[in-house]
Amino acid sequence: MFRPSVIALIICAANVFPVSPAFAASRLAETRGISWQPAKLVPGSPVLFQVPSSASIKDVTALWFGHEVTFFRPSGATAWYGIAAVPLETIPGTYDLLLRETLASGKSVEVHSKAKIARALYPKIAAKVAKQFTEPNPNQLKEISADKDVKQQTFASKNPQKLWERSFVAPVSASLSDVFGTERVFNKEVLSRHQGLDYAVPAGTPVGAINRGTVLLARPLYFEGNCVIIDHGQGLLSLYLHLSEFRTKEGDEVQPHQIIGLSGGSGRATGPHLHLAVRWQGIYLDPATLLKLQIP
């Protein structure tokens, strides 16, 4: 439990604790110099929080939508950083951020801030896929159920340590054929929310890891097709779907841009492409925004 404490509000804190131009300090945040990327938060946004550091601060954590955010301080940096996400189902409004600073003296200091979540407008499209993906038979349902267990076990095995390094990179160099958050209607009856990005690439295109991490899963799944899941640490996972070939295996340590497979059209896909998804502590976030974050 966090212990309540009184924090003095200093109107000029933004000048006392300068922040990077890449960050936009919210007017709603209490004056500790707390800031974040992107400046405008919407449901599905990743968030990179920045908190000014000092010699007295030894650790920083936060509570955000019921999830603990672990902060890190790069070598030589004058600030602490923490990655989080806004749940896709969030209703627009103002939400709390509870920051906890652990001092060298052992004392804990709390800072209560607020962040505004704006409305997001996501498109709606119709798509046609094989009947087996909208009306699976009993044997296929068993396979789907088994896959669900595999994914749950995979998502549960997270590394609490930070594995990623600096900013994330695109898995391929290509235009997008679909964006995050799209409402999809398959065969006029099955409604699905698109929880990633689709890159328009032909089958056989090399796919790179978006950052450093450990391969948790590399195997075929019913809906996802040939799928690779990489653990980047602190609850951050990246998923690569519909691959035609694997170029990595479970347990491998991978680096940014390292080829982990070839694109394809396996699983529930309307044609060859790469689907990239990213999860933070079980929350799917917009990979396109994550790739734009300037992470030191």
N, C-alpha and C positions, 0 to 999 in steps of 0.2 A: 504494500500500500504506500502511496505517496503521502508524505507528511506536509500539511498546509504551512505555508510561510508567507510573509508579507514582502512583496517586491515593490520597491520605489519606482515610480514612473518618471522617466527623464525625457522630456520632450525632444531634447537634442541628441538622443542616443544614436540616431542615424549618422550624425557627424562624428560622434565619439568612436563609433565602430563602423568604419567605412566598409562597404560591400562591393563585390565585383559588379561591373556594369551589366553582366549577363543576368544578374538577379534583379528582381523587382520586389522591393520591400512593401508588404501590404500595409495599408493605412489602418487595417484592423488589428495588426499585430502589436502587442505591447512592446514598449521601446527597449528592447534588448538587442536591436539590430537584426532580429530574425528575418530572413528573407527566403525566397524559393524560386525555383524554375519549374515550369513556365510561369509567367506572371499571371495568366488567366488559367484557373483550374476548372475542369469540367469532369463529369462522370467518366471514368476510364483513364484519366490523366495519371501518368507517373509524376512524382514530385521529388525534387532534390532540394532538401532543406539546407540552409547555411546558417550557422550560429557563430558569432565572433568568439575567438578564443582568448585566453589570458593564462598567465603562469599559474594561477590558482586553480584552474579547471583541469581535472584529471579524467573526467568521463562525462559523456552526454548521452541521454536517451530521451525518448518522447513517447507519448501515447496519442495515437491517431486512428480514429475509427475503431477503437478497441484493440488495435495492434501496437506492439512495441516496436519502435523505430530505433535501430542501433546506429549510432553515429561513428564516424572515423575522422581522423585528422591526418592528412598526407604529410610526409616529412617536410619540414620547413614552412608549412602552411600556417596562416594566422586565423584559420576558421575550422570548425567542425562541420561535417557534411553527413546527411542521412537520406537514403532513398526510401520512398514509400509510394503509395498509389491511392487514388480515389475510387472506391467501388463503383462499378458500372451502373448499379441500381440506385445510386445516391440521388435523392431529391434535391434540386437546387436550393441553396440557402447558406447560412453561416454555421460553420462547424468549429469545434474546439480542438486546439493543439496544446497538450500539456507537456512542457519541456522540463526535464530534470537534469540539473548540473551537479555533479559530485565534485566537491572541492578537495584540495590536498589535505585540509584539516579533517576531512571525513564528514563534514557537514553537507547536506543536500539542499539545494536551492531550487524552487519551482517557479516557472514562468508560465502564466496562462495567456495564450494567444488565440486568435480566431482567424479563420480563413474562409473566404467566400467561394462557394462552388456555383458556377454559372451553368446555364442550360446548354446541353449539347444537342445538335441536330444531326442525326445519323440517317443515311438513305435507306430505302427499302427496295429490294429487288426480288425477282422471281427466277428460279433456276430449275432445271430438269436433270435428275440423276436416275441411275438404275433403280428399279422398284425394290431391290433387296435392301436399299439404304433407307427407304421410307416404310416398307412393310416386310421386315425380316421374318424368315420362317423360324420354327422352334430351334433348329440347330444353330442358326445364325444368332438368335437371341442368347443362346448359351455362350457363344463366342464373345458377344458384346458384354455379357455379364463378367466373363473371365477377364476381359480387357479392362473393365472398370476396376476390378480388384488390383490388377497390375498397376494401373495409373494411381490409384489411391496409395498403394505402397510406395510407389516412386515419389509422389508428391510429399509423402510423410518423411522421407529420408533426406532432410536438408542439412547443409553444413552451416553452423552458426557463424563461421568465420567469413570474412570478406575475401573472395577469390578474384573478382573482376579488377581490372586495372584501367583507370581513367575512363574516357568516354567509350560508348558502345559503337560498333561499326556495322554497316549493312552487310547481310549475308551474301548478297549478289548485287551486281550493278545493273539495274533494270527498272523499268517503270512499273507502277502498281496497276493491277487489274481490279482490285477491290481493297477497301479501306477497313479500318477497325470500326466496330459498332454497327455495321450494316444489318438491318433486319432482312433475313432471307426466307422466302417461302419456297420449299422444295416440292415439286410436283403438285402445286396448288393446295397442299394440305399440311405440310410439316413446317412449323415456324422455328427458325433458329437465329440466334444472334452471332454475328461473325466476330470472333474474339481474337483476331490477329490481322496480319497484312497478307495479301496475295501479290506475289511478284510474277509478272508476265514473262516467264522464261521457258524456252523449249526443253524437252526432256533431255537429260544428260548434262545440264549446266552444273558446274561445280558450285557447291554451297559451302560457305565458310562460317565458322563460329563467330558470334557477334561479340564475344569477349572471352577472357580466360575462365576456365572452369573445369568441372569433372563430368564426364558422360555418365548419367544415371541410367539411361535406357537407350537401346538401339535395337529395335525389333519391329516386326509388322503388327499393326493393330487394325481392327475391322474398319472403323470410320477414318482413322488418321492415315492408314496405309503404312508404308515404311516410315518409322518415326524415330527421331533422335531427341532426347531431352538432356539439357546441360544444366548443371547446378553451378551458379555463379556466386553462391554464398549469401548468407543473411536473408534467406527466403526468396531469393531472386532466381527464377528458372527461365530458360528459353527452350522453345519447342519448334522443331522443323518437321513439317508433315508432307506426305505424298511423295516421298523420295523414290527414285528408281533403284538406287544402289546405296549401300552403306560404305563409308570410308573411315569409319571409326568403330569402336566397340565399347561396351559397358566397362567402366572403370578407367578409361583413358583420361589423361590430363590434356586439355587442348588449349591453344592460344588463339588470340584474335586473328581472324582471317584463315585459320587452319581449316582445310577441306574436311568436312565430316560426312559428306554424301553427295549424290547427284540428284538433281530435281527430276520429277516424274509426275505421274498421274494416278498413283496407287491410292486405294481407299475411296472415300466418298469425294470424288473430284469430277468436275465437268470437263477436264482436260489437263494437259501438263501445265504445272505451275509450281511455285514454292509458297507454302503457307508458313509464315513465321508468327509465333505467339510468344508472349512473355507474361509470366505470373510473378506477383510479389505476395508472399504469405497467403496464397490461395486466391488472390485477386488478379484477374486478367486486366492488363493495362495496354494502352496504345503504343505499340513498338515504334511507330513513326515519331512520336513525341520523345520517347526514350532516346532514340538515335540523335536527336537534336540537343539533348542536354549537354552542357559543357561541364564535365566532371573532372576535377583536378586529380 
